[in-house]
Every structure is written in C-alpha cells, then in structure tokens.
Amino acid sequence: MPPKPHAAERRLMPAVAELGWGRFADEARGAHPALPLQAPLSPVLLATLVALLDGMAVVLAGVALQALPMPSGRPEPALIGFLAVLVPCMIAALGGYQHSSLYGNRRAALATLAGLVLGGGGLALAATVLGAHNSFPPGLALVWLAMATAPLLCGRLAAGLALRAAAERTRQRAVVVGDGPQAARFVAALRGRQDRSIELIGMVDDRRAQHTGGQRNGLPYLGSIEALGAMIRRGEVDQVILALPWAAEARMQALLRHFADYPVDVRLAPDLMAYRSPGLSGPEAERLRLLRLADRPIRGWGAAVKAIEDYSLAVLALAICAVPMLLIALAVKLDSPGPVLFRQRRTGFNDQPFYVLKFRTMYQEKLDYTVAQQVRAGDSRVTRVGAVLRRTSLDELPQILNIIRGEMSFIGPRPHAPGTRAGGRPFEEVAARYAARHRVKPGLTGLAQVRGWRGPTETEDKLLRRVESDLEYIDTWSPWLDFTILVRTLLAVVRMKNAC
C-alpha cells in the first residue's frame, strides 16, 4: 500500500472534485490556492500563549518596580507571581481571551485594562480590608498598575499582529450552509464586522444534490452536504455555520442530526432580517453573535487535558512495560516463524485509516488482515504464546506506540477493522450511529471494554451495546471517567474476562 501523503503535500480542493463531477473536478485542482493546507492551531493554545504574555508584562512591571526607590516599599517576589496569575484570570473572566479577541480590537483592549485594574486594585483593596495593607499598599498598587499598562497593551498589540500575519494557521475554517437571502446577509455582516478569527472557505446548499460551480455571495460554491462531509472527514473544516431562516426548523433539525456524527462545531447564524442594510458595521456588527448548537467532543481545555493524559500515561506505560515487551517479542519469535508485530488497518479519528500494532498471536500463514473470521476460544489459528497473550490482553501492548504517534488515545472507543461483522452484517449496517464513534481518537481501552463488551461480536446485540457505551463515553467524557476506566481495565485484565 502506498504511503499516505503528508497534509502539507496535499492541495486543498472542494470535496466534489474527488467525486469527479464534470468540468469542476478539473478546475478545482488549481482553484482556491489561498485556502489553508494545514489545520489551524488550537484556539486554546493561542489563548494560553497570549495569557502567558500578559502575565510576563505584569512580572516585568513588578521587577522594574523593585528597582525604584518607593516610599511605600517594594513588591515581594511571591506577590509578583500571584498578581501575574490573577490578572490573566480576570481578563479571561471578562472575555479577553475569546478567539476573536486575540486578534486585537477595542473590546479586547478594554477587557485587558479592566482585568489589570480588577486584579491589582482588588488585591490591594483586599489587603487593606484584611489589615495587611503594609504588604500591598494602595500607592504601590497604583504605580504598579500604571507601569504594567504599557507593556500589557503593547504585548496584546504584538500578539494581534502576529496572529493576523499567520492567519492561515490561526483562523477557524468555516463553511456556510445555505444559499438564500439569510446566508447572503450573514456573509455581508461577518465581513462588515471584520472578524479575523473565522475564515469562510465556502458555501454549500443542503437542498441540492449536485455541484453547479461558480460562487455564491462571494464564496466558492462547494456543492452538497455530502461534499461538505467529505471535507470534514479530511480535516479541512472546523465550523459549520447554518445560515437558514429560523422558521426552517425541520431543515435545521435534519442538519443537526446529520452533523452529530462529525467532529465539527455547528453554529447558527443570527437572523438579520431586522437590519435594513446587508452591510453592517459599528455597534450593529459588534452585536453579531453565532449561536452554539453543537460542539465537537473533548474540545478546548478538555482536549489539552486529554492530550497531556494520553502522552503521560503512554510514556509511563512504556517505561514500565519496555522489558516485558522485549521478553514477549522474544517468546513470539521463538514460538513460531514470522514477524513479531502484527499490523492491521483500522479506522481512527474522523474516519481516517491507520495501522494498529499488536504482538502476533496467529501463525504467519493464517494471519487474517481483513477480519474475515473473528477469533474465538480454542481457535486453531492462534499460537501457544498467542493464546496466553490474548487471554491476558498483553498482545495490545504495542499500541502504546500508536498513542505516542498520535493515532490513538489511552482511553477511548476501541478501533475496529473495516469490514468487521456482527451477526453476519457489517458494523455500519447494524448500528445507525456507528460512525459517531470516530469523533474522537480510538483508545487502548474504553467504557465498553470494562463493561464486558469485548471479544467476538457473534450477535448484533453485542455490537449495539458496545456502540452505546462508546457514545456514552464521548458525550460524558471527563478526566475522572478516564481514571475509573483505567482502574477497571486493570482489574478486568487480572480477571481475564471475555478474553480469547
């Protein structure tokens, strides 16, 4: 199988080009060269970097204040550190780190100044009320705030300029759904607002089955909902904006159900019928707000926590299991001829294929790469060492490397091989929302496994129970849930329940 091309080597084109729809398929190969080829940086990461910059500005002013002859005293290092954390917290509470605010505007500047005043002034007031005014007298606080204002605002200005310069890696890529007057008014309003946090890369129509080419309201017309779905699966869209008349409730409900299986944010454009002009600016544009209808699972700070959790557990597990894995590899090699590792194609996050790693548990000539027949207890294809590995789930240990490579999570829905069947039918035909499992990375273990829904799926009911548990995990994820699944997994491995 030829290697999958790197994302930077692929040219972004509307999904309809891949479907080969006439002349547009040829034109799309050279169309829209300005569209970003790489996924944008996480808004949480960008907000964290700007918050650290704000904290450094507060620290810089505090350190400079220590060098001045102040009759009211100098700030202690502990006080400088505390205020450097408190001020960004106040700014965040006022919305200063929202994605659109990072690019710099009047509202962001006001939130920054207000956070500085509330942080520094509030701390000085609290010290006075509690009788500790000598630790942070009002005069010292006033000078400190005055000295911190310039570097704080200059830092935010520099951050805004940097984000604008790197717009292709910082803006969220959005596609508008709708091709009527409502969509036209929304596109004009968003451009009048000059929101630099969103890049409108095209428009689709949920009522049309084929692509007609050209543009709509100044945006490339990408075609149907199916075309948009293909773009999301390739990781080219971050937001879907429904720009439909609010009276079209049935259409919006159908679209929500459709996008529920995709890892994408769904937003509803405000109804702008009340405005006389389609071109908005000033206060009217500032009031333009997208309504949140659905969010991709495990997003924002949750995604950051999940990533830290995955890599920390994977590195720890690799450190603990390195020697046992070497011994297992030696046993597999001595038991029967063939490779130590078994690589099998699986479906991962966003329906993207990857190769899962396992210790080989079958004889080489009987390896089943397509899962034409699921392994059952006493299967003659399984080697002697393989039977022990499968019973103890030790054959799954190499998937730690899949986690480190970013293809899997430590905890999540187990990845299934394409074509696997339950009761003689493909998984996708048995469970209507089977594809919704791929909204997050697959895991080494998951909620379904600790509930006992692992091993062969002889009946459709077993698959349905497994999918129900996977979707429940995605909808209710928390670090505590991951911890409980991890503990229960260790207990299940000791009991060797449902293993074969």
N, C-alpha and C positions, 0 to 999 in steps of 0.2 A: 504493500500500500504506500503511495507516495506521501511524503511528509506534508502536514498541514501548513499552509503558508502563514507567516507571521502577519499580525494585524496591520503592521505598518507597510507591509508589502502589497496588501490588497487595496484596490481602488474602491472607494465607497460609491455605490450606484443604487438607484432605486431597485427594490426587490423585483419589480415587474420585468426588469431587464433579464433576470435569471430565468423568468418564465418564458422568455423568447417571444414576446408579443410584438411582432412586426418590426417596423422601422425604429420604434423607440428602443428596442433592445440594442440596436447598433449605435444609436445616438447616445445612449446612456453611458457607454464606455468612456466617452470623453466629456460627459456633462458634469456640471456642478463640481469643478475642481476645487472650489474653496471649502467644500464640506470637510469637517474634521475626520481624519482617518483613524485616530486613536480615541479611546474612551476618555472622557474628561476626568480630571482629578475630583476626588470626593469633596462635596461642599463642607463636610465635617472636618476634613484635613485642612482645607483652606481657612475655615473659621478658626481652627486651633492655631494655625501659624500666625494669623492676624492677632489673635488674643495674646500669644506669646510676645509678639512685637509690642503690643500695648503694655504688657507687664514690664518689658525691658525699658520702655520710656519712663514708667513710674520709678523703676530702680535707678535709672540714670539720674533723674532729678533728685532722688534721695541721696545718692552718693555725692552728687555735686553739692548738696545742702550740707553734708558733713564737713566740707572744706571751708564753709563760710563761717565767719565769727558771728554766731547767732546768740543774742542775749537770752533767748528762751530755750537754748540748748540745741542739741543735735539729735537726729533720729537714730535709734539703735538699729543694728542690722536685722534683728527679728521683726521690728516694726516695719522696716522697708520691705521685707519679704511678705509680710502679712498684707500690706496695702497693695503690693504688686499682684496679689491673688484676688483681693477684694474688689479692686477697680474693674478688672475684666468681668468678674461675676456680675457687677452692677450693670455694665454695658450689655452683657448678654441678656439680663432680665429686661432691659429696655429695647431689645431687638436689634442691637448694634452689630450682631454677628449673623443676621439673616443673609442668605446668599446674595440677594440683590443689594444689600447694604455694604458688602465688602468692596464693591467697585467704586464707592465714594459718591455720596450725594448729601443734600442738606440734612435730611433726616438722620443719616448715619453720623454726620458731624455733631448734630445736637445730642444724639444718644451717647456719643463718646464723651462730650463735655459734661453731660448730666451724670454719667456713670462716674466720672472723676470727682465731681462735686459731692455726689451722694456717698461715694466711698470714703474720700478723705474727710469731708465735713461731718458725715455721720459717725465716723470713728472718733474724731475729735470731740463731738458732742457726747458720745457715749462715755469717753474717758472723763469728761467734766462731770457728767451726772453721777458717775460711779466713784467720784473722788480721786481719780487718777490723772488729773489734768497736768501734773508735772511730767507724766510720761509722753503726753502728746498735747501740748498747749495749743489753743486756737491760733496764736500768732505763727507758730511753726507750721501748723496745717495750712494756713493761708499762703505763706511763702512757698511751701512745697507744691501746693496746687497750681500756683502761678508759674512756677518753674517747670512743672510737668506738662502744662498746656501745649506749649510749642512743640516739644518732641513728640507728644502724643498725636497731635493733628498732622504733623509732618510725616510721621510714620504711617498713619492711615492714608494720607495722600499718596505716599510712595507705594504702599500696598495696592491701592486702587489703580495706579498707573501700571504696575507690574501685571495685575490681573487682566487689565484691558489689553496690554501688549501680548499676553499669552491667552487671548480669548478662546482660541480653538481647543485649549486644554482645560479651561476653567468654566465655560458656559455649559448649561444643561441643554442637551439637544432635544427639541420638541417637535412633534408633528401634530398639526391641527386636523381634527376630524370634522368635516362639514364643508359644504360648498355653496352655502346660501348667504343671504344678507347678514345673518348673525356672524358668520365666520369673517366676512369682509369687514364688518365694524370692529370685530375683536382685533384682527391683524393691524388695522389702522390705529386702533387705540394703543396697542402694545408698542408700535413704532413711535407713536407720539409721546409715550411715556419714556422711551429710550431706556428700557430695562436691559442692561447688558448681561444679566445673569441667564437669559434664555436665548437660544439660537433657534429660530424657526427654520427647520430644514425642508419643510414641505407640507403638502396638504393631501388628504385622502377623502374619499366620499364613500360612506357606508352603504349607499344605495346603488352603487354602480359596480358591475362585475368586471368591466374591462377598462383598460387604460386608454385615454384619448390624447395624451401628450400635452405639451404646452404648459402654461402657467395659470394659476388662479389667484387673484388678488396679490400678484407679485411674488407668489411662492411656487416652486416646482410642483406640478400635479403628479403625485406618485401612484395613483390608481386606487385600488380597492383595499378593503380591510385585510384581505389575505396578503396583499403586498406589504402592508404595514406590519403584519405579524411576522413575515419573513425578515424584515429589517430588525425587529426587536430581538428575534432569535439570534441574529448575527451581532447583537450588542451595539447597534447603531442609533438607538433611540432611548432616551432617559425618561421622557414625559410624553404622555398622550393627552392632548387638550381637546375636550369635547366642546365645540363651538356650535351648538344646536339651539334652536328655540326651546325655552324652558317648558313650553307646552308639549313638546315631543317626548313625553315621559316614557312611552313604550320603547322608542329608539334608544334612549339613554339607558334604560334597564337592560336591554339586549346587549348593548355595548359593554356595560359593566360586567355582565356575565361572561362575555367573550374575553375581556382582558383580565379577568380574575385568574386565569391560568398563566399569565405572563409576568415576569419580574420587571414591572414598569409602574411608574406613578401615573395615576389617572386624575386629571383635574377638569373642572367645569368652568368654562369662561363665563363671566358675568353677562347678563342680558343688558345690552347697551341701547335698547330701544328708546329709553328715556332721553338720551342725548340727541340733540338736534344735528350735530355735526359728527361725521365719522372720524375726523381728525381731532384727537383730544390732546390737550396739553395743560400744564399748570395744575391747579388743585384737582380738576376732574381726572386727569391722568393719574395723580397720586392715589386716588381712591380706587383705582382698578386693582382688584384682587382676584386671584384664581382660587376657586373653592376646592378643597381636597375631597375627592370621592373615594380614592383607594391609594394605598401606598404599597410599594414593593416591600416584601417581608424582610425583617432583620436589616434595617437601614439606619443611616445616621450613626449616632453613638453606639447603637446596638451592633452595627456592622464592625465598628472598631473594636469593641469588646470581644466579639466573636472571633475576629482575626487574631487578636492577642491570645485568646484562649486556645485556638487551634494550633498556632505555632509553638506556644509554650508547652502544651501537652505533647505535641509531636516530638519536640526536642527532648523532653524529659523521657518519653516512652522509648525513643531511640537510644538514649544513654543507658537506660535500664535493660533494654532488650537486645543490644548490639551483640553481646557474647552469645546469648541463647539463639539468636537468629543465625549466627555463624555455625553453631552446632547443628541446628535444624538443616541448614543448607548442606552441610557435610552428610547428614543422615539421608537426605533426599538423593544426593548424588550416589551414595553407596548402595542405596536400596534398589534403584533401577536406573538404566541408562536414560539420558535425556537432560534437558535444561533444568536448572534449579527453580527458576521462576516461571510462572505461567502468566502470560499477558493476554487479557481478554478485553475486547471492545465493549464499552459500557456507555450509557447515556448520562451525561452530567448536567451541570448547571446550564439553564437556558437551552436545553436540548442539544448541547454541544457534545460530540463524542470524545472519549479519552480512553486510554488503556489502563485498566486496573491491574495491579500487581498482586500475585499470590504465590505461595510456595506450591510447586507442582505436586498434586496429590493423585494423579492418574498416570497409568503407563503412557509413554510417549505416543505410541501408535494408536491409542484410544482417546487422545485429547479431544474434547468437544468445545470448539471455539464458538459455536453458534447456539449452544444450549438446546440442541435438538431433543435431548432427553435429560431431565433433571436427575441429579444424583440422589439415590435412595439408600437406606440402610442395607449393608451387605452387597453393595454394587460391585460386580466383578472387575470393573474398570479401575477401581481405587487400589492403590498400592498398600502395602502393610504400613509403612510410615505415614502415607497419606490418610489412612483411616484414623490414626491417632491424631494427626493434625486437624482433621475435620471435626473430630469429636471434641477436641479442646479449643477449636477456633483459632489455633496457632497459625493456620495457613493464611490468615488475614494479616499477619504482622507486617509484611512488606508494604501494605497500604499506608503505613506511616510515611513512606517516601512520596506517595501520591498527595498526602496532606502538605508536606514540605514544598512540593512542586506547585501547590495552589489549586490542584484539581479536585480535592476533597476537603471536607471538614472532619474533625474528630467525631462529631456527633451530628447526625442528620439522616434523612431518608437513605436507605441502602440503595446503591446503584444496581440496576438490573440490565442484563444483556438484551439488546434489541432482538425481538422475536421470541422472547420467553413466553410460555403459555401457562394458562391456568384453566384446568378443566378442558383442555384441547383448544382454547381460544387465546389469541394474543392478548397481553395485558391491556393494551389500549382499547380493545373492544369490550373487555369485561367491566372496566371502571371508567365512567364517563369523564371524571376529572383526573385521570391518571397523569396527564401532562403537568398538572399543577404541582406535582412533587418536584419538578425541576426548577421551581422558582428560587431554590436555594441550592447550595452545593450538597452533593451526596455525602454521606457520613460513613465512618468505620463501624459505628453502631448507632442505634436510634430507638425511638419510643416503641416502634412496632416490635423490634427485636426483644426488648426487655419485657414486653407483654407476652412473649411466646410466639409471636407471628413471624417465625423464621423457618428456614428449611424449605423443602419442596412445597409447591402450591398445587396439590392434586385437585383441589376444588376451587371454584370461583369464589366461594365464601371466604376462603383463607386470604385470597388476594384483596378482596374488598375490605376485610378487617385490617390488613396491612396498610392499605391506602388511607383508610380513615384515620389510623394512628399517625401516619406521616403528615397528613393535612392538619391534624390537631396540633402536632408539634410545630409546624410552620406558623400557624395562627396564634399560638400561645407561647412562643419561644421566650425564654428568659435565661440568664446565667444559672439561676437556681435549678431550673428544669434540666439544663445540661449536666449539672452536678449530680442530681438524683439519677439521671440515666446512666452516668458513668459508674456510680456506685452499684446500681442494679445490674449493670453489664458485668462487672467483676464478680458479683455473686452468681450470675447466670453461667459464667464461664466455669466457675468452680463446680456448679451442679451439672454442667454439660447438658443443659436442657435443649431439646429439639435439634441437637446437632447430629450430623450423619456423615 
